[in-house]
Amino acid sequence: MVVRALLAGEQILDLRKGGIREEERRFDVRSRRFWLYPTIEHQRTDLVKPAYRRWVTGEAGTSDEPADRLRIEGWADVVGVATITDEAVLESLESKFVWTRAYADSRLHWKQRQPLWVLALRAFRLVEPLDLPMRAEYAGCASWVDLDGPPEDPASLPSEPALSDESFAARFKLCADAIPGGFTAPEPD
């Protein structure tokens, strides 16, 4: 869902708390540039705002993609990082992501001692999507999946930005202004 929204230019944010397979069960930014891995984990129409429910296939979040193939349509650069613990900040960001407020609140309050990560991402669509074999180790609830096959640097393949420089800069500013202290630059790889 978020991958579709990023590649369509509908949002520039990702909200992360970390999956159950995360190292130390905590989220961390492992890379400043990464492939956008399409997933259907935790995707149900009731978790998405009505305008975006068309992207969720089936009530249980099933996919039309063949189960033995993985289609990679783009990649992203992490251009800003913030952590939040305050519901008021999450409320100020509500218009900037496709999830419902109830789902975003549930992410904020899950593992309450850990903050909710807000990543500002510059998304790029590949001119020719990658078609990879699906592997068992790619499945499950994880924020980072090491893919076997694509180039290490996604920018090495022809791609185009999901948003123009001007549109991205304007959205980034709106998001940064909604977060006390704004975004920090991600740590270098």
C-alpha positions in Angstrom: 0.0 0.0 0.0 2.6 2.6 1.0 4.8 1.5 -2.0 1.9 2.3 -4.3 1.3 5.6 -2.6 4.9 6.6 -2.8 5.3 5.6 -6.5 2.1 7.4 -7.4 3.3 10.6 -5.7 0.4 10.4 -3.2 2.6 10.6 -0.2 6.3 11.0 0.8 6.1 9.6 4.3 6.4 6.1 5.8 5.5 5.4 9.4 7.6 2.7 11.0 7.7 0.9 14.3 9.5 -2.2 13.3 8.4 -5.7 12.6 8.5 -8.8 14.8 11.6 -10.0 12.9 13.6 -6.8 13.5 16.9 -7.0 15.2 16.2 -6.3 18.9 12.6 -5.8 17.9 13.3 -2.2 17.1 13.2 -0.2 13.9 16.4 1.5 12.6 17.3 3.0 9.3 19.6 0.4 7.7 20.1 2.2 4.4 19.6 5.6 2.9 18.6 4.2 -0.4 16.6 1.0 -0.9 14.3 -0.9 -3.2 10.6 -0.4 -2.6 9.5 -3.9 -1.7 5.7 -4.5 -2.3 4.1 -6.3 0.5 0.6 -7.1 1.6 1.4 -7.6 5.3 -1.2 -5.9 7.5 -3.2 -4.6 4.6 -6.9 -4.5 5.0 -9.3 -1.9 3.4 -10.5 -0.7 6.8 -6.9 0.4 7.7 -6.7 2.7 4.6 -8.5 6.0 4.0 -11.5 5.5 1.6 -9.8 7.3 -1.3 -7.0 4.7 -1.4 -8.9 1.5 -0.8 -8.8 0.8 -4.5 -5.2 -0.2 -4.0 -6.0 -3.0 -1.5 -7.0 -6.1 -3.4 -9.6 -8.2 -1.6 -10.8 -7.7 1.9 -8.0 -9.8 3.4 -5.3 -8.0 1.6 -4.6 -10.6 -1.1 -2.6 -9.8 -4.2 -3.1 -10.4 -7.9 0.6 -10.9 -8.3 1.9 -14.5 -8.8 3.0 -15.9 -5.4 6.3 -17.2 -6.9 7.3 -13.8 -8.4 8.2 -10.4 -6.9 7.8 -7.3 -9.0 9.9 -4.3 -7.9 8.7 -1.1 -9.5 10.8 1.5 -7.8 13.2 2.7 -5.0 13.5 5.5 -2.5 16.0 7.7 -0.9 15.6 8.5 2.8 15.8 12.3 2.9 14.7 13.0 6.4 14.1 11.1 9.7 12.1 12.0 12.7 10.7 10.1 15.7 7.5 11.1 17.4 5.6 10.0 20.6 3.0 12.8 20.7 -0.5 12.2 19.3 -0.8 15.9 18.4 2.1 15.6 16.0 0.7 12.5 14.4 -2.6 14.4 14.0 -0.8 17.2 12.2 0.6 14.6 9.8 -2.7 12.8 9.2 -3.4 14.4 5.8 0.0 13.3 4.6 -0.4 9.5 4.6 -2.9 6.9 3.3 -3.5 5.1 6.5 -6.5 5.9 8.7 -6.0 7.9 11.8 -7.1 4.9 13.9 -4.4 2.7 12.3 -1.7 5.4 12.6 -2.7 5.8 16.3 -2.4 2.0 16.8 1.2 2.1 15.4 2.1 5.1 17.7 0.8 3.2 20.8 2.2 -0.2 19.9 5.4 -0.7 22.0 4.8 2.5 23.8 8.4 2.9 25.0 9.5 3.2 21.4 8.8 6.2 19.2 7.1 6.0 15.9 9.6 6.7 13.1 8.6 9.1 10.4 10.7 8.7 7.2 10.5 11.3 4.4 11.2 9.4 1.2 11.9 10.6 -2.3 10.5 7.8 -4.5 11.6 6.9 -8.0 9.8 4.7 -10.5 11.9 2.3 -12.6 11.6 2.7 -16.3 11.4 -1.1 -16.5 10.3 -2.9 -13.3 12.3 -5.8 -12.0 10.8 -9.3 -11.9 12.5 -11.5 -9.3 11.8 -15.0 -7.9 10.0 -14.9 -4.6 11.8 -16.6 -1.7 10.6 -17.8 1.6 13.0 -15.5 3.5 11.3 -12.4 1.9 8.0 -13.1 3.6 6.8 -12.0 7.0 6.8 -8.9 9.1 10.1 -7.1 8.6 11.1 -3.6 7.7 14.2 -4.6 5.8 14.5 -7.5 3.3 17.8 -8.2 1.6 16.9 -9.0 -2.0 19.0 -11.4 -4.1 19.4 -10.2 -7.8 18.9 -6.5 -8.2 21.9 -4.1 -8.4 23.1 -2.9 -5.0 22.4 0.7 -5.9 18.9 1.2 -7.2 19.9 4.6 -8.8 22.1 2.6 -11.3 18.9 1.6 -13.2 16.9 4.1 -15.4 14.2 5.7 -13.3 12.2 8.8 -12.9 11.1 10.6 -9.7 7.5 10.1 -8.6 7.3 13.9 -8.0 9.0 16.8 -9.6 11.7 18.5 -7.6 9.3 21.4 -6.9 6.4 19.2 -5.8 8.7 17.1 -3.6 10.3 20.1 -1.9 6.9 21.7 -1.2 5.5 18.4 0.4 8.7 17.9 2.3 8.5 21.4 3.8 4.8 20.8 4.8 5.7 17.6 6.6 8.8 19.0 8.2 6.8 22.0 9.5 4.3 19.6 11.1 7.1 18.0 13.2 8.6 19.9 16.1 12.3 20.2 15.2 11.6 19.0 11.7 13.5 16.1 10.1 17.1 15.2 10.6 19.3 14.0 7.9 19.7 10.2 7.8 22.9 8.7 9.0 25.3 8.0 6.1 25.5 4.3 4.9 
